[in-house]
Amino acid sequence: MSAVFDPSNYSEQLDAKAERLRELLAPFDAPEPAVFDSPREHYRLRAEFRLWRENEQRHYAMFAPGDKYTPILIDDFPIASLQINDLMPRLKAAWQASQALSFKLFQVEFLTTLAGDAMITLCYHRPLDQAWEAEARQLSADLGVSIIGRSKGKRLVIGRDYAVESLEVAGRTFRYRQPEGAFTQPNGTVNQKMLDWAFEALGEREDDLLELYCGNGNFTLPLATRVRKVLATEISKTSVNAALHNLDDNGIGNVRLVRLSAEELTEALNEVRPFRRLEGIDLKSYDFGTVFVDPPRAGMDPDTCELTRRFERILYISCNPETLAANIAQLQDTHRVARCAVFDQFPYTHHMESGVLLVRR
């Protein structure tokens, strides 16, 4: 599938993704997938650029896969949010006018939100000094964004080290802290559609939810309103801290979050060994009816996949349809695909996000 940005061919590339999911799920008698499209342009809320020096000036640059030596110089970036496109030339003008900002600057990262918040990370091959901090504070004020400076082993924060997002699910607005350097869903509009789909697929429940790979609580917050209580796990300290803030900021009190990997939780539930991080949590007090998983591209490892088999319902968001299909193959003797969906998080690329609801046969 072509990775060329061409809005005129958007419908064809989305149709191809939907057909790819149909083919992968055909052996499991899956229903017709719901298809959720993306804005054709200005959909990506984060962007990262290397800087390339040419004619005594630094320019935004990207490189084709496998080629680190032939830069593609960029003035605007139509797949990125309008806010990123607004900030790009203003930031470039600022570093061109300031030796303190431009000296040994080699990478720029933007993070924006649908709520209009923004954060810029500037990466340097040198220590950051007082002159840099003074210029960065002025830049932060001029652009109305948080600025983070990074050099080897050091980080200076001007403003906040997170961006704030607001998403609405079923008439309720949820606010999220999205920390610098941590994973966030890149396509905010499609993320909103994923939350709506998962919320509807879960339904109103009177039992409990187990969530693996919860990140900053992207799905946890709205799904927690559909169940009695939630046990959520995440291994990244940064994401765990953000999720705890997000739960508190949104007044959600029925979630216990523990910093365990999916593999460790499997061991805990199977009583293979105790974990100090689970002290004070009575696993036997939970009446889990549904497990929600949003694993990395590798999918669930066989043991974690086997763990999910014990649940009546498995709600699965996947960023790799091949590993999704492999996991379903492991579970198909006990579970069937009741719902499935395609979410076009990454238009004009071969990458696709999908979702399935598996229910016990």
C-alpha positions as CSV (number, residue, x, y, z in Angstrom):
1,M,0.0,0.0,0.0
2,S,1.4,3.4,-1.0
3,A,2.6,5.7,1.8
4,V,2.2,8.8,-0.5
5,F,0.1,11.6,0.9
6,D,-2.8,11.9,-1.7
7,P,-6.2,12.9,-0.3
8,S,-7.8,12.1,-3.7
9,N,-7.0,8.4,-3.1
10,Y,-8.1,8.3,0.5
11,S,-11.3,6.3,0.0
12,E,-9.4,3.6,-2.0
13,Q,-6.7,3.2,0.7
14,L,-9.3,3.0,3.5
15,D,-11.2,0.4,1.5
16,A,-8.0,-1.7,1.1
17,K,-7.5,-1.7,4.9
18,A,-11.0,-2.8,5.6
19,E,-10.6,-5.6,3.0
20,R,-7.3,-6.6,4.7
21,L,-9.1,-6.9,8.0
22,R,-11.9,-8.9,6.5
23,E,-9.5,-11.4,5.0
24,L,-7.5,-11.8,8.3
25,L,-10.7,-12.4,10.3
26,A,-12.5,-14.5,7.7
27,P,-11.3,-17.8,9.3
28,F,-13.1,-16.8,12.5
29,D,-16.5,-16.0,10.9
30,A,-16.2,-12.4,12.0
31,P,-19.1,-10.0,11.2
32,E,-18.6,-7.1,8.7
33,P,-16.3,-4.5,10.3
34,A,-17.4,-1.0,11.2
35,V,-15.1,1.4,9.4
36,F,-14.0,4.7,11.0
37,D,-12.3,7.1,8.7
38,S,-9.8,9.9,9.4
39,P,-9.7,13.5,8.4
40,R,-7.9,13.6,5.1
41,E,-5.3,16.1,6.3
42,H,-4.2,17.9,9.5
43,Y,-5.0,14.8,11.5
44,R,-1.7,14.0,13.3
45,L,-1.3,15.7,16.7
46,R,2.4,15.0,17.1
47,A,5.4,15.3,14.7
48,E,9.2,14.9,15.0
49,F,11.7,16.5,12.7
50,R,15.5,16.3,12.4
51,L,17.1,19.5,11.5
52,W,19.4,19.8,8.4
53,R,21.9,22.5,8.0
54,E,22.1,24.0,4.5
55,N,23.2,27.5,3.4
56,E,24.1,28.3,7.0
57,Q,20.5,27.7,8.1
58,R,18.7,24.9,9.8
59,H,15.7,23.4,8.1
60,Y,13.0,20.9,9.2
61,A,13.9,17.6,7.5
62,M,12.6,14.0,7.3
63,F,14.3,11.0,5.7
64,A,13.0,8.1,3.7
65,P,13.1,4.7,5.5
66,G,16.7,3.3,5.3
67,D,18.2,6.6,4.1
68,K,19.8,8.8,6.7
69,Y,21.8,10.9,4.3
70,T,19.2,12.3,1.8
71,P,17.0,14.9,3.6
72,I,13.6,15.9,2.5
73,L,13.4,19.5,3.5
74,I,10.0,20.6,4.9
75,D,8.3,24.0,5.2
76,D,4.9,22.7,6.1
77,F,3.5,19.3,6.9
78,P,-0.1,18.7,5.7
79,I,-0.7,15.5,7.7
80,A,0.1,17.4,11.0
81,S,-2.4,19.4,12.9
82,L,-3.1,23.0,11.9
83,Q,-1.5,24.1,15.2
84,I,1.8,22.3,14.3
85,N,1.7,23.9,10.9
86,D,1.2,27.3,12.5
87,L,4.0,26.8,15.0
88,M,6.6,25.5,12.5
89,P,7.5,28.7,10.7
90,R,7.3,30.8,13.9
91,L,9.7,28.4,15.7
92,K,12.0,28.4,12.7
93,A,12.1,32.2,12.6
94,A,12.9,32.2,16.4
95,W,15.9,29.9,16.1
96,Q,17.2,31.7,13.0
97,A,17.2,34.9,15.0
98,S,18.8,33.4,18.1
99,Q,22.2,31.8,18.5
100,A,21.3,30.6,21.9
101,L,18.3,28.7,20.5
102,S,19.9,27.4,17.3
103,F,23.4,26.4,18.5
104,K,23.7,22.6,18.1
105,L,20.0,22.1,17.9
106,F,19.4,18.9,16.0
107,Q,15.8,17.7,16.6
108,V,12.4,19.3,17.2
109,E,9.3,17.5,18.5
110,F,5.8,18.9,18.6
111,L,2.8,17.6,20.6
112,T,-0.6,19.3,20.2
113,T,-4.1,18.3,21.3
114,L,-7.6,18.7,20.0
115,A,-8.1,20.9,23.0
116,G,-5.6,23.4,21.6
117,D,-2.7,22.8,24.0
118,A,0.8,22.5,22.6
119,M,4.3,21.5,23.7
120,I,7.6,21.7,21.8
121,T,10.7,19.7,22.7
122,L,14.1,21.1,21.5
123,C,17.0,18.6,21.5
124,Y,20.6,19.7,21.6
125,H,24.1,18.3,21.3
126,R,25.3,20.6,24.0
127,P,24.6,21.6,27.6
128,L,21.8,24.1,28.1
129,D,22.8,27.3,29.8
130,Q,21.2,30.5,31.2
131,A,21.2,32.2,27.9
132,W,19.2,29.3,26.4
133,E,16.8,29.4,29.3
134,A,16.2,33.1,28.9
135,E,15.5,32.8,25.2
136,A,13.3,29.7,25.7
137,R,11.2,31.5,28.2
138,Q,10.6,34.3,25.8
139,L,9.9,31.8,23.0
140,S,7.4,30.0,25.3
141,A,5.6,33.3,25.9
142,D,5.6,34.3,22.3
143,L,4.3,31.0,21.0
144,G,1.9,30.3,23.9
145,V,3.3,26.8,24.4
146,S,5.4,24.8,26.9
147,I,9.1,24.4,25.8
148,I,11.2,21.5,26.9
149,G,15.0,21.6,26.3
150,R,16.8,18.3,26.2
151,S,20.6,17.7,26.2
152,K,22.5,14.6,27.2
153,G,21.1,13.5,30.6
154,K,19.4,16.8,31.2
155,R,15.9,18.3,30.7
156,L,14.8,21.8,31.3
157,V,11.0,22.5,31.4
158,I,9.5,25.9,30.6
159,G,5.8,25.7,31.4
160,R,4.5,22.2,31.8
161,D,6.0,18.8,30.8
162,Y,2.7,17.6,29.5
163,A,0.0,18.7,27.2
164,V,-3.7,18.7,28.1
165,E,-6.3,17.0,26.0
166,S,-10.1,17.0,26.3
167,L,-12.2,14.2,24.8
168,E,-16.0,13.7,25.0
169,V,-17.6,10.3,25.4
170,A,-21.3,9.8,25.8
171,G,-21.8,13.4,26.7
172,R,-19.1,13.5,29.4
173,T,-15.8,15.4,28.9
174,F,-12.6,13.7,30.0
175,R,-9.4,15.6,30.5
176,Y,-6.0,14.0,30.0
177,R,-2.4,14.9,30.8
178,Q,-0.2,13.7,28.0
179,P,3.4,13.7,29.2
180,E,6.4,14.6,27.1
181,G,8.1,11.6,25.8
182,A,5.2,9.2,26.6
183,F,3.0,7.4,24.1
184,T,-0.2,9.2,23.1
185,Q,-2.6,8.4,20.3
186,P,-1.4,10.4,17.3
187,N,-4.7,10.9,15.5
188,G,-7.0,12.6,17.9
189,T,-10.1,12.5,15.8
190,V,-9.8,8.7,15.3
191,N,-8.9,8.2,18.9
192,Q,-12.2,9.9,19.8
193,K,-14.0,7.3,17.5
194,M,-12.1,4.4,19.1
195,L,-13.2,5.6,22.6
196,D,-16.8,5.8,21.4
197,W,-16.7,2.3,19.8
198,A,-15.0,0.7,22.9
199,F,-17.5,2.4,25.2
200,E,-20.4,1.1,23.2
201,A,-18.9,-2.4,22.8
202,L,-18.3,-2.7,26.5
203,G,-21.9,-1.7,27.4
204,E,-23.3,-1.0,30.8
205,R,-22.0,-3.7,33.1
206,E,-22.6,-4.8,36.7
207,D,-19.3,-6.6,37.1
208,D,-15.6,-5.6,36.9
209,L,-13.1,-4.8,34.2
210,L,-9.4,-5.8,34.0
211,E,-7.3,-3.6,31.7
212,L,-3.9,-4.5,30.5
213,Y,-1.5,-1.9,28.9
214,C,-3.6,1.1,30.1
215,G,-1.0,3.8,29.2
216,N,-2.1,7.2,30.5
217,G,-5.7,6.0,31.0
218,N,-6.9,6.9,27.5
219,F,-9.5,4.1,27.5
220,T,-9.6,3.6,31.3
221,L,-11.4,6.8,32.1
222,P,-14.6,6.4,30.0
223,L,-14.7,2.6,30.4
224,A,-14.6,2.9,34.2
225,T,-18.0,4.6,34.1
226,R,-19.5,1.5,32.5
227,V,-18.5,-1.1,35.2
228,R,-18.5,-1.6,39.0
229,K,-14.7,-1.3,39.4
230,V,-11.5,-1.6,37.3
231,L,-8.1,-3.1,37.9
232,A,-5.7,-1.5,35.4
233,T,-2.0,-2.3,34.7
234,E,0.8,-0.4,33.0
235,I,4.6,-0.9,33.1
236,S,5.8,2.7,32.2
237,K,6.3,4.9,35.3
238,T,5.6,8.0,33.2
239,S,2.3,6.6,31.9
240,V,1.3,5.3,35.4
241,N,1.9,8.7,36.9
242,A,-0.1,10.4,34.2
243,A,-2.9,7.9,34.5
244,L,-3.1,8.5,38.3
245,H,-3.3,12.2,37.7
246,N,-6.0,11.7,35.0
247,L,-8.1,9.5,37.3
248,D,-7.9,12.1,40.1
249,D,-8.5,15.1,37.8
250,N,-11.7,13.4,36.4
251,G,-13.0,12.3,39.8
252,I,-12.9,8.6,38.9
253,G,-12.6,6.6,42.1
254,N,-13.4,3.0,41.1
255,V,-10.0,2.2,39.5
256,R,-6.9,0.6,41.1
257,L,-3.8,1.0,39.0
258,V,-0.7,-1.1,39.5
259,R,2.7,-0.9,37.7
260,L,2.9,-4.4,36.4
261,S,3.5,-5.9,33.0
262,A,0.8,-8.0,31.5
263,E,3.1,-11.0,32.0
264,E,3.6,-10.2,35.7
265,L,-0.2,-9.8,36.2
266,T,-0.7,-13.2,34.6
267,E,1.7,-14.6,37.2
268,A,-0.2,-12.9,40.0
269,L,-3.6,-14.0,38.9
270,N,-2.3,-17.6,38.5
271,E,-0.7,-17.3,42.0
272,V,2.7,-18.1,40.6
273,R,4.3,-15.6,42.9
274,P,3.3,-12.5,45.0
275,F,4.1,-8.9,44.0
276,R,4.8,-6.2,46.5
277,R,3.1,-3.7,44.1
278,L,-0.2,-5.6,44.7
279,E,-0.1,-5.2,48.5
280,G,-3.5,-4.0,49.7
281,I,-5.3,-5.3,46.6
282,D,-7.5,-8.3,47.0
283,L,-7.5,-9.9,43.6
284,K,-10.2,-12.3,44.7
285,S,-12.6,-9.4,45.5
286,Y,-12.9,-8.7,41.8
287,D,-15.7,-10.2,39.6
288,F,-14.1,-9.7,36.2
289,G,-16.5,-10.0,33.3
290,T,-14.4,-8.3,30.7
291,V,-10.7,-7.8,30.0
292,F,-9.6,-4.9,27.8
293,V,-6.3,-5.1,26.1
294,D,-4.4,-2.6,23.9
295,P,-1.0,-4.4,23.4
296,P,2.1,-3.3,21.5
297,R,2.6,-4.4,17.9
298,A,3.8,-7.8,19.0
299,G,0.3,-8.5,20.4
300,M,-0.3,-10.6,23.5
301,D,2.3,-13.2,24.4
302,P,0.9,-16.7,24.6
303,D,0.6,-16.8,28.4
304,T,-1.2,-13.4,28.5
305,C,-3.4,-14.6,25.6
306,E,-4.2,-17.7,27.6
307,L,-5.1,-15.5,30.6
308,T,-7.7,-13.6,28.7
309,R,-9.4,-16.9,27.8
310,R,-10.9,-17.1,31.4
311,F,-12.9,-13.9,30.8
312,E,-16.4,-13.9,29.4
313,R,-15.6,-11.0,27.1
314,I,-12.3,-9.8,25.6
315,L,-12.3,-6.2,24.2
316,Y,-9.2,-5.9,22.1
317,I,-7.7,-2.8,20.4
318,S,-4.8,-3.7,18.1
319,C,-2.2,-1.7,16.1
320,N,-1.2,-4.8,14.2
321,P,-3.9,-6.9,12.5
322,E,-1.5,-9.9,11.9
323,T,-0.8,-10.4,15.6
324,L,-4.5,-9.7,16.4
325,A,-5.4,-12.6,14.1
326,A,-2.8,-14.8,15.7
327,N,-4.2,-14.1,19.1
328,I,-7.7,-14.8,18.0
329,A,-6.6,-18.1,16.5
330,Q,-5.3,-19.1,19.9
331,L,-8.7,-18.2,21.5
332,Q,-11.2,-19.2,18.8
333,D,-12.1,-22.6,20.4
334,T,-13.6,-20.7,23.4
335,H,-14.4,-17.3,22.0
336,R,-16.1,-15.9,18.9
337,V,-15.8,-12.4,17.2
338,A,-19.0,-10.5,18.0
339,R,-17.9,-7.1,16.7
340,C,-15.0,-5.8,14.8
341,A,-13.8,-2.4,13.5
342,V,-11.2,-0.6,11.5
343,F,-9.8,2.7,12.8
344,D,-7.7,4.7,10.3
345,Q,-5.2,6.1,12.7
346,F,-2.5,6.3,10.0
347,P,-3.8,7.4,6.6
348,Y,-1.7,6.9,3.5
349,T,0.4,4.2,5.3
350,H,0.0,0.4,5.6
351,H,-0.5,0.7,9.3
352,M,-4.0,0.2,10.7
353,E,-5.7,0.1,14.0
354,S,-8.5,-2.4,14.6
355,G,-10.8,-3.5,17.3
356,V,-12.7,-6.7,18.2
357,L,-15.1,-7.8,20.8
358,L,-14.7,-11.5,21.6
359,V,-17.4,-13.3,23.6
360,R,-17.4,-16.8,25.1
361,R,-19.1,-19.4,22.9
